[in-house]
Amino acid sequence: MDHHTDFDQDQVSITVDDHHQEIVAAAAADSECESSNPDVEKFEFFTGNGMIRLDEEKNEHIVIKDSFLMGMRLLGKESDVVAIHKNLYSSRTGMVRMEAFRIFSAAVAEKCGGDANVKYAWYGGSRDELCEIIGYGFSRCKEPQNGVSHGIGIHLSPTNAAIDGAMLAEEDDNGLRHMLLCRVILGKPEVVSAGSGQFEPSSENFDSGIDNPLAPKKYIIWRAYMNSHIFPNYIISFRTPKNYYCVKPKSPSMKFPMLLNVLSNFLDPSRMKLISRYYKDFRVEMPKFSTIFNILKMLFEEARFRKLFYKKLKQKQKFYQTDLNGVCG
């Protein structure tokens, strides 16, 4: 069965107005599920925080899992989704947060001509950090550990770039990593350059930041809006090969599969297919290394040219007209 991975089309997002009707039924179903699930102790941090575990057979679980694995790119085939928990926001504080998100969504939509530009996005961290966010909200803006900072704010990854958020997910004592799947109010985003110290919108015309106008890999929500424009919906728990991509390299060299994952952030699928094919040929027939090196050199030059091209676009101030619809999925 072919399951779509566009959350908006599949309507697996929470519906604020109808939310309260599902709390009692969902809690009862979760209680029954937990009683027969041997992994319940692994997730007591989440279930004790007002979350319920989704049934693996339900469409909501399938859509989120498929989108996650697709966003993990080459690592998707080697990643295992163990559980997905949904935040019910059943407490009084939770309901207030939900209502606040609804109000801010409406306000930004009115400001932006009817569209608040709400997207799903991933946020990776430690299990304890995610539990703290679920219980109390975001409290700080941490520096990205696997890349250059694009301003001072909360950095999230689009649904099609789950691997970027996964790199920040820390392994817990059960060998699992965890990520938040959030709803994010982007409104009208502006491009924030790498290494920027920006911490708020450059003008009242903008609401958030992105790193790239054509194919964003980062959404930046400013500190002032981190608990009004980000709504944590789910926590996905997963396993990946140990020391495969979440460990910072300690030497100038890196394994070729890891290099492929890095390149996939910059090159289009056709180019990645070409590299993968030559890599497979290399392993089978062992061609000269110079052949592989020349191909990679050519593709790196292409990636560098694209970067310079985007810089020219920025200088001419034409990129703000780029249509960002369809980024998620």
Stockholm file with secondary structure:
# STOCKHOLM 1.0

chainA/1-329         MDHHTDFDQDQVSITVDDHHQEIVAAAAADSECESSNPDVEKFEFFTGNGMIRLDEEKNEHIVIKDSFLMGMRLLGKESDVVAIHKNLYSSRTGMVRMEAFRIFSAAVAEKCGGDANVKYAWYGGSRDELCEIIGYGFSRCKEPQNGVSHGIGIHLSPTNAAIDGAMLAEEDDNGLRHMLLCRVILGKPEVVSAGSGQFEPSSENFDSGIDNPLAPKKYIIWRAYMNSHIFPNYIISFRTPKNYYCVKPKSPSMKFPMLLNVLSNFLDPSRMKLISRYYKDFRVEMPKFSTIFNILKMLFEEARFRKLFYKKLKQKQKFYQTDLNGVCG
#=GR chainA/1-329 SS CCCCCCHHHHTCSCCGGGTHHHHHHHHHHHHHHHHTCTTGGGGHHHHTTTEEECCTTSHHHHHHHHHHHHHTGGGGGGCEEEEEEEECCCSHHHHHHHHHHHHHHHHHHHHTTSCCCEEEEEEEECHHHHHHHHHHCCCCCCCCSSSCCCSSEEEEEEGGGHHHHHTTCCCCTTSCEEEEEEEEECSSEEECCTTCCCCSCSSTTCCEEESCSSSCSCEEEEGGGTTTSEEEEEEEEEECCTTSSSSCCSSSCCCHHHHHHHHTTTSCHHHHHHHHHHHHHHHHHCCCHHHHHHHHHHHHHHHHHHHHHHHHHHHTTCGGGCCCTTCCC
#=GC SS_cons         CCCCCCHHHHTCSCCGGGTHHHHHHHHHHHHHHHHTCTTGGGGHHHHTTTEEECCTTSHHHHHHHHHHHHHTGGGGGGCEEEEEEEECCCSHHHHHHHHHHHHHHHHHHHHTTSCCCEEEEEEEECHHHHHHHHHHCCCCCCCCSSSCCCSSEEEEEEGGGHHHHHTTCCCCTTSCEEEEEEEEECSSEEECCTTCCCCSCSSTTCCEEESCSSSCSCEEEEGGGTTTSEEEEEEEEEECCTTSSSSCCSSSCCCHHHHHHHHTTTSCHHHHHHHHHHHHHHHHHCCCHHHHHHHHHHHHHHHHHHHHHHHHHHHTTCGGGCCCTTCCC
//
